[in-house]
Amino acid sequence: MVRMRKSRLSQAKQYRLMEHFVAGTTARCAAALVGVNSKTAVYYFHRLREIICYHLELEADSVVDGEIEVDESYFGGRRKGKRGRGAGGKVPVFGLLKRGGKVYTKIIPDASSATLFPIIERKVVPDSIVYSDCWRGYNVLDVSEFKHYRINHSKLFADKQNHINGIENFWNQAKRHMRRFNGVPKEHFGLFLKECAWRFNNPKPQDQLRQIKQWLSRNNRSFLGQPPEQCYRSILDDPHAPGQTHKNAVNFVVKIVVTVLT
């Protein structure tokens, strides 16, 4: 496997850091166990999250069909006052889960139908079954090309096949994973979110480790050798990024790769 460019870490230490990353160990704890500087481990873990996000973005244009669960959630520290939708200081995230398949996440500016419906329309094949809660942002699905079913959580959480327990399970897992870091930098939240989606979609640790090694071997020179600010500009899940679309984000990353390889 190709080593991280300009890295003085031995292959053995890099493998151990990968294993600790897969295990969910914090970078500082991994540094103490492997015997490297804590800043080195933090940097290495950051690069791993970047390459995970890069590969998930390449798959972001794929569409899904069948039974789909949709929901939004809000990430951020605990604060006094309102919780859930409309809470201050939180980052809203939309999630879409194909039952028996993968989860897709996207940071959104708000949970209005004007924001949610275009994402669903782009990701879900017409005539698919879409399950949601009773949030008004999903009202537009009632008169769309989808078969829409709602679950009223004020009365019950599941009515046979009518539920969104799968996507809510992902929210719980993602928040539980992020809590161990005692706060995630807002500018890097998109990376941590994609990491959580990747872990959920690949639940077996041995599969996660194998995939990371494959990606590093294939993309080490073209991606991990770049300055972090260049790599992170490709993480365009942030809806406030000026003048960028999802497709532009992927094209930007590809442009970086071509530039480095040539």
BAFISE-655309 format. One line per field, with one value per atom (N, C-alpha, C): chain; x, y, z; residue number from 1; atom name. Coordinates in pm, whole numbers, plus 50000, padded with zeros to 5 digits. Last residue first. Example, Ala and Ser with C-alpha at 12.3 -4.5 7.8 and 13.67 -1.06 7.14 Angstrom:
! residues 2
kette [A|A|A|A|A|A]
east [51285|51367|51290|51319|51230|51320]
north [49775|49894|50003|49431|49550|49670]
up [50708|50714|50787|50780|50780|50780]
nr [2|2|2|1|1|1]
atom [N|CA|C|N|CA|C]
***
This chain:
! residues 262
kette [A|A|A|A|A|A|A|A|A|A|A|A|A|A|A|A|A|A|A|A|A|A|A|A|A|A|A|A|A|A|A|A|A|A|A|A|A|A|A|A|A|A|A|A|A|A|A|A|A|A|A|A|A|A|A|A|A|A|A|A|A|A|A|A|A|A|A|A|A|A|A|A|A|A|A|A|A|A|A|A|A|A|A|A|A|A|A|A|A|A|A|A|A|A|A|A|A|A|A|A|A|A|A|A|A|A|A|A|A|A|A|A|A|A|A|A|A|A|A|A|A|A|A|A|A|A|A|A|A|A|A|A|A|A|A|A|A|A|A|A|A|A|A|A|A|A|A|A|A|A|A|A|A|A|A|A|A|A|A|A|A|A|A|A|A|A|A|A|A|A|A|A|A|A|A|A|A|A|A|A|A|A|A|A|A|A|A|A|A|A|A|A|A|A|A|A|A|A|A|A|A|A|A|A|A|A|A|A|A|A|A|A|A|A|A|A|A|A|A|A|A|A|A|A|A|A|A|A|A|A|A|A|A|A|A|A|A|A|A|A|A|A|A|A|A|A|A|A|A|A|A|A|A|A|A|A|A|A|A|A|A|A|A|A|A|A|A|A|A|A|A|A|A|A|A|A|A|A|A|A|A|A|A|A|A|A|A|A|A|A|A|A|A|A|A|A|A|A|A|A|A|A|A|A|A|A|A|A|A|A|A|A|A|A|A|A|A|A|A|A|A|A|A|A|A|A|A|A|A|A|A|A|A|A|A|A|A|A|A|A|A|A|A|A|A|A|A|A|A|A|A|A|A|A|A|A|A|A|A|A|A|A|A|A|A|A|A|A|A|A|A|A|A|A|A|A|A|A|A|A|A|A|A|A|A|A|A|A|A|A|A|A|A|A|A|A|A|A|A|A|A|A|A|A|A|A|A|A|A|A|A|A|A|A|A|A|A|A|A|A|A|A|A|A|A|A|A|A|A|A|A|A|A|A|A|A|A|A|A|A|A|A|A|A|A|A|A|A|A|A|A|A|A|A|A|A|A|A|A|A|A|A|A|A|A|A|A|A|A|A|A|A|A|A|A|A|A|A|A|A|A|A|A|A|A|A|A|A|A|A|A|A|A|A|A|A|A|A|A|A|A|A|A|A|A|A|A|A|A|A|A|A|A|A|A|A|A|A|A|A|A|A|A|A|A|A|A|A|A|A|A|A|A|A|A|A|A|A|A|A|A|A|A|A|A|A|A|A|A|A|A|A|A|A|A|A|A|A|A|A|A|A|A|A|A|A|A|A|A|A|A|A|A|A|A|A|A|A|A|A|A|A|A|A|A|A|A|A|A|A|A|A|A|A|A|A|A|A|A|A|A|A|A|A|A|A|A|A|A|A|A|A|A|A|A|A|A|A|A|A|A|A|A|A|A|A|A|A|A|A|A|A|A|A|A|A|A|A|A|A|A|A|A|A|A|A|A|A|A|A|A|A|A|A|A|A|A|A|A|A|A|A|A|A|A|A|A|A|A|A|A|A|A|A|A|A|A|A|A|A|A|A|A|A|A|A|A|A|A|A|A|A|A|A|A|A|A|A|A|A|A|A|A|A|A|A|A|A|A|A|A|A|A|A|A|A|A|A|A|A|A|A|A|A|A|A|A|A|A|A|A|A|A|A|A|A|A|A|A|A|A|A|A|A|A|A|A|A|A|A|A|A|A|A|A|A|A|A|A|A|A|A|A|A|A|A|A|A|A|A|A|A|A|A|A|A|A|A|A|A|A|A|A|A|A|A]
east [49910|49981|50094|49809|49862|49940|49719|49828|49892|49511|49624|49744|49336|49400|49523|49254|49322|49398|49128|49244|49324|48916|49015|49143|48770|48832|48941|48679|48769|48842|48516|48628|48730|48319|48410|48534|48188|48256|48357|48092|48178|48256|47925|48047|48145|47721|47802|47931|47613|47669|47762|47735|47631|47696|47820|47858|47734|47799|47814|47849|47925|47879|47903|47784|47902|47860|47566|47598|47723|47533|47449|47483|47784|47744|47662|47873|47745|47694|48113|48013|47877|48410|48301|48186|48615|48532|48413|48757|48670|48578|48923|48795|48703|49142|49057|48921|49246|49203|49108|49309|49209|49159|49508|49374|49270|49699|49676|49532|49738|49694|49683|49791|49905|49868|49554|49610|49732|49510|49421|49491|49694|49613|49533|49820|49900|49815|49600|49691|49763|49414|49405|49507|49463|49424|49441|49527|49617|49591|49304|49435|49533|49105|49098|49233|49194|49179|49180|49183|49311|49305|48906|49000|49134|48810|48776|48871|48911|48951|48923|48779|48925|48972|48511|48555|48706|48514|48484|48529|48567|48665|48642|48336|48467|48569|48030|48133|48269|47861|47862|47971|47841|47938|47957|47658|47643|47735|47761|47627|47608|48004|48004|47868|47906|47991|47993|47776|47699|47777|47998|47891|47806|48138|48201|48093|47962|47983|48051|47993|47862|47877|48259|48216|48081|48247|48332|48288|48073|48038|48119|48220|48104|48063|48426|48453|48334|48331|48383|48413|48267|48159|48209|48429|48441|48337|48242|48302|48313|48248|48232|48308|48349|48326|48319|48366|48470|48453|48147|48273|48385|47941|47950|48084|47948|48008|48025|47812|47952|48018|47559|47634|47782|47485|47503|47582|47470|47561|47588|47272|47407|47508|47050|47097|47241|47027|47051|47107|46975|47099|47129|46724|46833|46968|46584|46601|46710|46586|46661|46681|46426|46559|46643|46178|46270|46412|45955|46086|46192|45669|45754|45881|45464|45465|45543|45437|45548|45562|45289|45335|45453|45342|45217|45247|45522|45522|45383|45475|45602|45610|45181|45255|45380|45108|45017|45090|45304|45233|45136|45393|45468|45400|45238|45214|45279|45374|45355|45344|45262|45308|45288|45353|45288|45350|45323|45365|45283|45458|45353|45395|45541|45575|45450|45500|45504|45532|45282|45400|45389|45119|45076|45194|45250|45115|45066|45481|45492|45354|45420|45428|45438|45450|45315|45317|45690|45667|45529|45682|45776|45759|45527|45462|45553|45571|45623|45566|45501|45395|45442|45751|45664|45567|45750|45797|45713|45830|45775|45834|45757|45832|45759|45796|45720|45807|45824|45877|45788|45736|45655|45713|46067|45921|45851|46354|46287|46136|46528|46433|46362|46695|46753|46660|46548|46672|46722|46338|46308|46431|46474|46401|46376|46569|46663|46597|46333|46428|46529|46210|46155|46254|46357|46356|46313|46323|46456|46454|46052|46133|46275|45968|45944|46027|46223|46104|46088|46429|46351|46221|46741|46617|46542|46987|46970|46845|47145|47045|47032|47360|47337|47246|47260|47297|47265|47300|47279|47322|47173|47233|47201|47221|47170|47244|47138|47227|47155|46916|47025|47103|46695|46782|46900|46539|46530|46608|46725|46657|46655|46697|46743|46659|46810|46726|46781|46815|46859|46758|46939|46837|46896|47013|47062|46944|47095|46992|47051|47269|47290|47184|47178|47188|47212|47120|47257|47277|46782|46891|47027|46536|46626|46743|46375|46374|46464|46317|46300|46292|46489|46434|46422|46402|46478|46414|46428|46362|46457|46628|46527|46476|46980|46850|46753|47152|47130|46993|47400|47276|47268|47545|47550|47416|47416|47477|47472|47184|47307|47364|46875|46949|47067|46721|46764|46851|46458|46565|46600|46380|46366|46475|46249|46310|46284|46284|46250|46322|46155|46249|46197|46135|46083|46188|46218|46166|46104|46531|46389|46344|46775|46726|46577|47065|46925|46882|47378|47302|47161|47524|47427|47345|47709|47593|47488|47946|47826|47698|48128|48127|48003|48089|48041|48037|48222|48077|48017|48484|48426|48274|48513|48538|48470|48476|48379|48392|48709|48577|48472|48899|48892|48763|48845|48835|48821|48897|48759|48742|49173|49088|48943|49252|49271|49185|49193|49125|49135|49373|49229|49149|49611|49589|49441|49578|49592|49561|49574|49461|49462|49831|49712|49588|49989|50003|49879|49919|49885|49895|50027|49882|49840|50290|50245|50094|50268|50297|50248|50194|50324|50364|49955|50044|50185|49837|49848|49948|49843|49909|49932|49689|49828|49905|49440|49513|49661|49374|49390|49470|49356|49454|49478|49149|49283|49388|48938|48971|49117|48820|48907|48933|48678|48614|48693|48789|48734|48664|48892|48777|48709|49109|49006|48878|49258|49199|49089|49334|49254|49186|49487|49365|49275|49697|49610|49480|49808|49750|49658|49899|49797|49729|50093|49978|49865|50272|50200|50079|50358|50298|50217|50476|50353|50281|50584|50605|50471|50572|50518|50548|50637|50749|50701|50491|50472|50594|50484|50557|50537|50185|50297|50351|50121|50080|50200|50223|50219|50166|50049|50124|50112|50084|50000|50087]
north [51508|51552|51648|51465|51349|51391|51719|51657|51546|51766|51859|51794|51557|51563|51652|51630|51501|51506|51877|51868|51744|51794|51887|51885|51642|51575|51662|51851|51749|51679|51989|52058|51957|51805|51846|51913|51800|51679|51715|52064|52016|51895|52075|52157|52108|51915|51867|51945|52076|51945|51897|52412|52310|52179|52738|52601|52513|53007|52976|52833|52974|53060|53001|52763|52785|52861|52700|52843|52870|52430|52500|52646|52204|52330|52410|52009|51982|52108|52019|52121|52082|51972|51919|52019|52092|52001|51950|52229|52309|52220|52040|52063|52152|52041|51924|51959|52296|52263|52144|52281|52378|52350|52077|52051|52151|52016|52096|52079|51671|51809|51884|51404|51493|51639|51269|51292|51383|51265|51335|51368|51138|51244|51323|50944|51049|51167|50782|50845|50964|50634|50780|50853|50360|50412|50562|50325|50271|50334|50437|50499|50453|50256|50396|50465|50020|50026|50170|50096|50058|50064|50139|50250|50218|49879|49985|50103|49741|49700|49811|49874|49878|49842|49811|49950|49960|49533|49593|49738|49509|49455|49508|49625|49692|49640|49651|49557|49626|49849|49827|49733|50071|49961|49920|50266|50189|50069|50372|50311|50221|50475|50369|50296|50671|50562|50446|50841|50774|50654|50928|50852|50777|51067|50952|50863|51272|51172|51048|51407|51357|51248|51484|51390|51328|51665|51547|51441|51864|51786|51659|51979|51896|51809|52151|52013|51921|52389|52389|52248|52326|52347|52341|52061|52195|52213|51891|51881|52021|51761|51877|51859|51525|51643|51771|51295|51392|51521|51144|51102|51202|51241|51284|51250|51113|51246|51291|50872|50869|51004|50967|50893|50888|51074|51164|51095|50838|50947|51039|50688|50635|50746|50856|50819|50770|50860|50984|50953|50584|50646|50774|50562|50483|50540|50717|50767|50689|50552|50677|50736|50338|50316|50443|50436|50392|50373|50539|50590|50554|50352|50406|50464|50123|50269|50320|49855|49903|50055|49891|49788|49842|50175|50110|50011|50341|50248|50189|50525|50533|50438|50728|50602|50618|51000|50889|50756|51165|51203|51092|51074|51035|51078|50950|51056|51015|50892|50834|50948|50877|50951|50868|50800|50756|50831|50837|50897|50845|50758|50707|50744|51031|50927|50880|51248|51119|51003|51447|51424|51288|51526|51554|51540|51461|51408|51427|51604|51466|51405|51843|51842|51700|51794|51800|51788|51805|51689|51689|52021|52027|51911|51955|52018|52029|51633|51768|51827|51376|51469|51613|51162|51200|51306|50930|51047|51065|50721|50732|50855|50650|50739|50751|50427|50452|50535|50536|50473|50508|50684|50568|50490|50796|50810|50677|50752|50719|50736|51006|50894|50877|51229|51104|50983|51446|51410|51271|51457|51440|51396|51511|51385|51355|51767|51660|51524|51914|51895|51783|51896|51825|51810|52057|51911|51843|52330|52273|52121|52366|52418|52363|52278|52191|52236|52343|52378|52282|52335|52213|52245|52491|52486|52361|52435|52565|52569|52112|52196|52330|51847|51965|52059|51519|51649|51759|51166|51283|51410|50843|50959|51080|50495|50625|50734|50195|50293|50421|49925|49984|50086|49848|49742|49792|50137|50021|49904|50419|50311|50190|50729|50590|50495|51050|50966|50824|51353|51217|51138|51680|51595|51457|51885|51784|51703|52196|52104|52011|52274|52253|52154|52528|52389|52385|52779|52730|52587|52716|52806|52740|52507|52534|52621|52432|52572|52606|52107|52202|52345|52057|52006|52114|52286|52174|52130|52609|52516|52408|52636|52682|52570|52585|52612|52659|52326|52466|52480|52099|52122|52269|52137|52121|52149|51972|52083|52057|51898|51865|51990|51769|51891|51855|51608|51612|51735|51475|51572|51563|51203|51274|51379|50922|51055|51123|50602|50680|50814|50407|50511|50583|50124|50188|50281|50181|50090|50166|50344|50317|50221|50603|50486|50468|50718|50728|50597|50894|50770|50788|51114|51129|51003|51037|51116|51133|50912|50827|50907|51107|51049|50963|51147|51249|51197|50928|50935|51038|51003|50887|50884|51230|51239|51124|51120|51217|51229|50967|50904|50993|51168|51073|50993|51305|51374|51275|51115|51163|51234|51094|50977|51020|51349|51309|51187|51331|51431|51394|51137|51107|51205|51286|51161|51126|51497|51525|51401|51349|51435|51463|51233|51148|51227|51464|51373|51286|51563|51642|51557|51369|51381|51461|51162|51292|51306|50810|50920|51050|50561|50620|50725|50434|50399|50453|50542|50396|50355|50816|50761|50611|50830|50875|50817|50745|50662|50699|50967|50837|50743|51157|51174|51044|51061|51074|51085|50809|50949|50957|50515|50576|50722|50369|50486|50550|50168|50132|50249|50309|50221|50186|50426|50510|50428|50203|50283|50375|50123|50033|50110|50343|50308|50220|50319|50437|50411|50081|50086|50207|50157|50052|50058|50343|50387|50285|50177|50278|50332|50022|49956|50057|50205|50140|50079|50493|50361|50304|50837|50723|50594|51052|50976|50857|51157|51108|51028|51237|51322|51278|51055|51132|51226|50753|50892|50976|50473|50549|50689|50225|50350|50424|49880|50000|50124]
up [48686|48566|48602|48936|48864|48741|49010|49084|49002|48824|48836|48902|48879|48748|48755|49142|49117|48987|49099|49187|49157|48938|48883|48966|49116|49002|48943|49281|49335|49222|49101|49164|49216|49041|48935|48992|49290|49242|49135|49291|49398|49353|49071|49071|49176|49165|49054|49045|49369|49401|49291|49315|49316|49348|49426|49399|49399|49509|49368|49336|49839|49730|49592|50077|49994|49869|50221|50216|50132|50244|50147|50130|50257|50319|50219|50107|50170|50238|49969|49942|49995|50001|50082|50078|49871|49792|49871|50056|49970|49887|50163|50230|50149|49995|50002|50059|50052|49917|49919|50321|50281|50139|50337|50389|50342|50039|50159|50206|49930|49910|50043|49956|49949|49937|49944|50077|50074|49657|49752|49882|49495|49438|49539|49646|49586|49542|49732|49826|49764|49594|49588|49673|49625|49495|49485|49891|49790|49654|50011|50031|49925|49931|49890|49903|50056|49911|49862|50325|50266|50114|50351|50371|50307|50309|50215|50228|50530|50395|50295|50737|50729|50589|50680|50686|50667|50707|50576|50570|50977|50883|50741|51095|51105|51005|50930|50976|50979|50821|50965|51017|50612|50617|50762|50662|50539|50533|50898|50899|50778|50809|50910|50911|50631|50582|50681|50810|50706|50652|50959|51026|50924|50762|50827|50892|50714|50609|50665|50960|50920|50814|50955|51058|51021|50738|50731|50832|50833|50714|50701|51044|51074|50955|51026|50987|51009|51120|50984|50933|51384|51288|51144|51552|51491|51381|51795|51662|51604|52123|52035|51905|52233|52316|52233|52096|52067|52148|52154|52216|52192|51998|52139|52201|51756|51765|51910|51814|51769|51789|51878|51979|51943|51636|51750|51861|51480|51443|51561|51611|51599|51569|51581|51714|51710|51300|51375|51513|51250|51202|51279|51365|51420|51376|51189|51325|51398|50968|50960|51099|51079|51025|51022|51153|51259|51207|51038|50993|51097|50915|51022|50959|50815|50816|50936|50843|50758|50760|51149|51055|50974|51254|51220|51108|51508|51395|51378|51703|51634|51514|51765|51766|51682|51819|51850|51860|51746|51868|51910|51505|51624|51754|51244|51342|51475|50936|51068|51167|50595|50713|50839|50264|50387|50503|49916|50042|50159|49626|49715|49857|49403|49499|49575|49250|49180|49273|49465|49382|49313|49669|49531|49435|49900|49880|49737|49910|49864|49838|50030|49884|49829|50300|50242|50090|50429|50342|50278|50593|50480|50384|50807|50692|50571|50952|50932|50802|51020|50979|50964|50869|50981|50930|50589|50661|50787|50316|50451|50519|49986|50074|50208|49728|49851|49946|49384|49505|49624|49173|49211|49328|49073|49082|49107|49281|49155|49172|49453|49460|49325|49425|49474|49461|49333|49264|49301|49512|49370|49292|49749|49734|49588|49684|49718|49698|49639|49529|49557|49906|49791|49676|50092|50100|49971|50024|50040|50028|50009|49899|49904|50255|50139|50019|50503|50427|50309|50688|50662|50589|50584|50660|50620|50468|50535|50622|50530|50464|50537|50456|50539|50463|50393|50335|50435|50342|50427|50354|50296|50232|50318|50361|50403|50326|50173|50231|50271|50239|50160|50239|50373|50326|50246|50263|50352|50292|50216|50144|50236|50368|50385|50301|50411|50326|50332|50597|50575|50495|50653|50594|50569|50928|50834|50783|51077|51026|50919|51360|51217|51167|51603|51557|51406|51704|51711|51666|51812|51777|51790|51663|51776|51729|51455|51493|51610|51571|51462|51513|51885|51759|51654|52151|52097|51966|52306|52215|52166|52605|52510|52422|52630|52690|52581|52448|52486|52551|52354|52428|52472|52025|52169|52235|51729|51802|51950|51472|51543|51610|51391|51424|51513|51106|51245|51265|50901|50928|51075|50674|50802|50810|50498|50497|50632|50357|50476|50469|50093|50135|50259|49902|50023|50081|49564|49665|49780|49479|49461|49571|49418|49489|49461|49232|49275|49340|49257|49238|49293|49321|49212|49188|49515|49556|49447|49482|49472|49491|49529|49394|49372|49799|49706|49563|49903|49917|49821|49843|49776|49790|50012|49868|49794|50264|50211|50060|50281|50292|50230|50268|50157|50161|50508|50380|50264|50703|50687|50552|50667|50642|50622|50748|50608|50574|51019|50937|50789|51099|51106|51019|51062|50988|50985|51245|51103|51019|51484|51449|51300|51473|51469|51430|51492|51378|51362|51738|51619|51493|51907|51898|51775|51782|51831|51812|51867|51776|51840|51980|52007|51906|51991|51879|51902|52219|52207|52098|52174|52293|52279|51940|51938|52056|52029|51933|51930|52184|52248|52157|51982|52090|52166|51820|51765|51877|51968|51939|51895|51805|51905|51869|51624|51682|51793|51481|51612|51681|51269|51246|51378|51403|51342|51322|51471|51579|51525|51213|51297|51410|51133|51060|51145|51316|51321|51246|51225|51360|51375|50974|50985|51121|51053|50974|50982|51182|51260|51184|50964|51080|51162|50796|50753|50872|50986|50927|50884|50909|50983|50911|50772|50825|50906|50470|50605|50648|50212|50306|50451|50154|50102|50209|50310|50298|50259|50100|50225|50201|49924|49917|50048|50000|50000|50000]
nr [262|262|262|261|261|261|260|260|260|259|259|259|258|258|258|257|257|257|256|256|256|255|255|255|254|254|254|253|253|253|252|252|252|251|251|251|250|250|250|249|249|249|248|248|248|247|247|247|246|246|246|245|245|245|244|244|244|243|243|243|242|242|242|241|241|241|240|240|240|239|239|239|238|238|238|237|237|237|236|236|236|235|235|235|234|234|234|233|233|233|232|232|232|231|231|231|230|230|230|229|229|229|228|228|228|227|227|227|226|226|226|225|225|225|224|224|224|223|223|223|222|222|222|221|221|221|220|220|220|219|219|219|218|218|218|217|217|217|216|216|216|215|215|215|214|214|214|213|213|213|212|212|212|211|211|211|210|210|210|209|209|209|208|208|208|207|207|207|206|206|206|205|205|205|204|204|204|203|203|203|202|202|202|201|201|201|200|200|200|199|199|199|198|198|198|197|197|197|196|196|196|195|195|195|194|194|194|193|193|193|192|192|192|191|191|191|190|190|190|189|189|189|188|188|188|187|187|187|186|186|186|185|185|185|184|184|184|183|183|183|182|182|182|181|181|181|180|180|180|179|179|179|178|178|178|177|177|177|176|176|176|175|175|175|174|174|174|173|173|173|172|172|172|171|171|171|170|170|170|169|169|169|168|168|168|167|167|167|166|166|166|165|165|165|164|164|164|163|163|163|162|162|162|161|161|161|160|160|160|159|159|159|158|158|158|157|157|157|156|156|156|155|155|155|154|154|154|153|153|153|152|152|152|151|151|151|150|150|150|149|149|149|148|148|148|147|147|147|146|146|146|145|145|145|144|144|144|143|143|143|142|142|142|141|141|141|140|140|140|139|139|139|138|138|138|137|137|137|136|136|136|135|135|135|134|134|134|133|133|133|132|132|132|131|131|131|130|130|130|129|129|129|128|128|128|127|127|127|126|126|126|125|125|125|124|124|124|123|123|123|122|122|122|121|121|121|120|120|120|119|119|119|118|118|118|117|117|117|116|116|116|115|115|115|114|114|114|113|113|113|112|112|112|111|111|111|110|110|110|109|109|109|108|108|108|107|107|107|106|106|106|105|105|105|104|104|104|103|103|103|102|102|102|101|101|101|100|100|100|99|99|99|98|98|98|97|97|97|96|96|96|95|95|95|94|94|94|93|93|93|92|92|92|91|91|91|90|90|90|89|89|89|88|88|88|87|87|87|86|86|86|85|85|85|84|84|84|83|83|83|82|82|82|81|81|81|80|80|80|79|79|79|78|78|78|77|77|77|76|76|76|75|75|75|74|74|74|73|73|73|72|72|72|71|71|71|70|70|70|69|69|69|68|68|68|67|67|67|66|66|66|65|65|65|64|64|64|63|63|63|62|62|62|61|61|61|60|60|60|59|59|59|58|58|58|57|57|57|56|56|56|55|55|55|54|54|54|53|53|53|52|52|52|51|51|51|50|50|50|49|49|49|48|48|48|47|47|47|46|46|46|45|45|45|44|44|44|43|43|43|42|42|42|41|41|41|40|40|40|39|39|39|38|38|38|37|37|37|36|36|36|35|35|35|34|34|34|33|33|33|32|32|32|31|31|31|30|30|30|29|29|29|28|28|28|27|27|27|26|26|26|25|25|25|24|24|24|23|23|23|22|22|22|21|21|21|20|20|20|19|19|19|18|18|18|17|17|17|16|16|16|15|15|15|14|14|14|13|13|13|12|12|12|11|11|11|10|10|10|9|9|9|8|8|8|7|7|7|6|6|6|5|5|5|4|4|4|3|3|3|2|2|2|1|1|1]
atom [N|CA|C|N|CA|C|N|CA|C|N|CA|C|N|CA|C|N|CA|C|N|CA|C|N|CA|C|N|CA|C|N|CA|C|N|CA|C|N|CA|C|N|CA|C|N|CA|C|N|CA|C|N|CA|C|N|CA|C|N|CA|C|N|CA|C|N|CA|C|N|CA|C|N|CA|C|N|CA|C|N|CA|C|N|CA|C|N|CA|C|N|CA|C|N|CA|C|N|CA|C|N|CA|C|N|CA|C|N|CA|C|N|CA|C|N|CA|C|N|CA|C|N|CA|C|N|CA|C|N|CA|C|N|CA|C|N|CA|C|N|CA|C|N|CA|C|N|CA|C|N|CA|C|N|CA|C|N|CA|C|N|CA|C|N|CA|C|N|CA|C|N|CA|C|N|CA|C|N|CA|C|N|CA|C|N|CA|C|N|CA|C|N|CA|C|N|CA|C|N|CA|C|N|CA|C|N|CA|C|N|CA|C|N|CA|C|N|CA|C|N|CA|C|N|CA|C|N|CA|C|N|CA|C|N|CA|C|N|CA|C|N|CA|C|N|CA|C|N|CA|C|N|CA|C|N|CA|C|N|CA|C|N|CA|C|N|CA|C|N|CA|C|N|CA|C|N|CA|C|N|CA|C|N|CA|C|N|CA|C|N|CA|C|N|CA|C|N|CA|C|N|CA|C|N|CA|C|N|CA|C|N|CA|C|N|CA|C|N|CA|C|N|CA|C|N|CA|C|N|CA|C|N|CA|C|N|CA|C|N|CA|C|N|CA|C|N|CA|C|N|CA|C|N|CA|C|N|CA|C|N|CA|C|N|CA|C|N|CA|C|N|CA|C|N|CA|C|N|CA|C|N|CA|C|N|CA|C|N|CA|C|N|CA|C|N|CA|C|N|CA|C|N|CA|C|N|CA|C|N|CA|C|N|CA|C|N|CA|C|N|CA|C|N|CA|C|N|CA|C|N|CA|C|N|CA|C|N|CA|C|N|CA|C|N|CA|C|N|CA|C|N|CA|C|N|CA|C|N|CA|C|N|CA|C|N|CA|C|N|CA|C|N|CA|C|N|CA|C|N|CA|C|N|CA|C|N|CA|C|N|CA|C|N|CA|C|N|CA|C|N|CA|C|N|CA|C|N|CA|C|N|CA|C|N|CA|C|N|CA|C|N|CA|C|N|CA|C|N|CA|C|N|CA|C|N|CA|C|N|CA|C|N|CA|C|N|CA|C|N|CA|C|N|CA|C|N|CA|C|N|CA|C|N|CA|C|N|CA|C|N|CA|C|N|CA|C|N|CA|C|N|CA|C|N|CA|C|N|CA|C|N|CA|C|N|CA|C|N|CA|C|N|CA|C|N|CA|C|N|CA|C|N|CA|C|N|CA|C|N|CA|C|N|CA|C|N|CA|C|N|CA|C|N|CA|C|N|CA|C|N|CA|C|N|CA|C|N|CA|C|N|CA|C|N|CA|C|N|CA|C|N|CA|C|N|CA|C|N|CA|C|N|CA|C|N|CA|C|N|CA|C|N|CA|C|N|CA|C|N|CA|C|N|CA|C|N|CA|C|N|CA|C|N|CA|C|N|CA|C|N|CA|C|N|CA|C|N|CA|C|N|CA|C|N|CA|C|N|CA|C|N|CA|C|N|CA|C|N|CA|C|N|CA|C|N|CA|C|N|CA|C|N|CA|C|N|CA|C|N|CA|C|N|CA|C|N|CA|C|N|CA|C|N|CA|C|N|CA|C|N|CA|C|N|CA|C|N|CA|C|N|CA|C|N|CA|C|N|CA|C|N|CA|C|N|CA|C|N|CA|C|N|CA|C|N|CA|C|N|CA|C|N|CA|C|N|CA|C|N|CA|C|N|CA|C|N|CA|C|N|CA|C|N|CA|C|N|CA|C|N|CA|C|N|CA|C|N|CA|C|N|CA|C|N|CA|C|N|CA|C|N|CA|C|N|CA|C|N|CA|C|N|CA|C|N|CA|C|N|CA|C|N|CA|C|N|CA|C|N|CA|C|N|CA|C|N|CA|C|N|CA|C|N|CA|C]
***
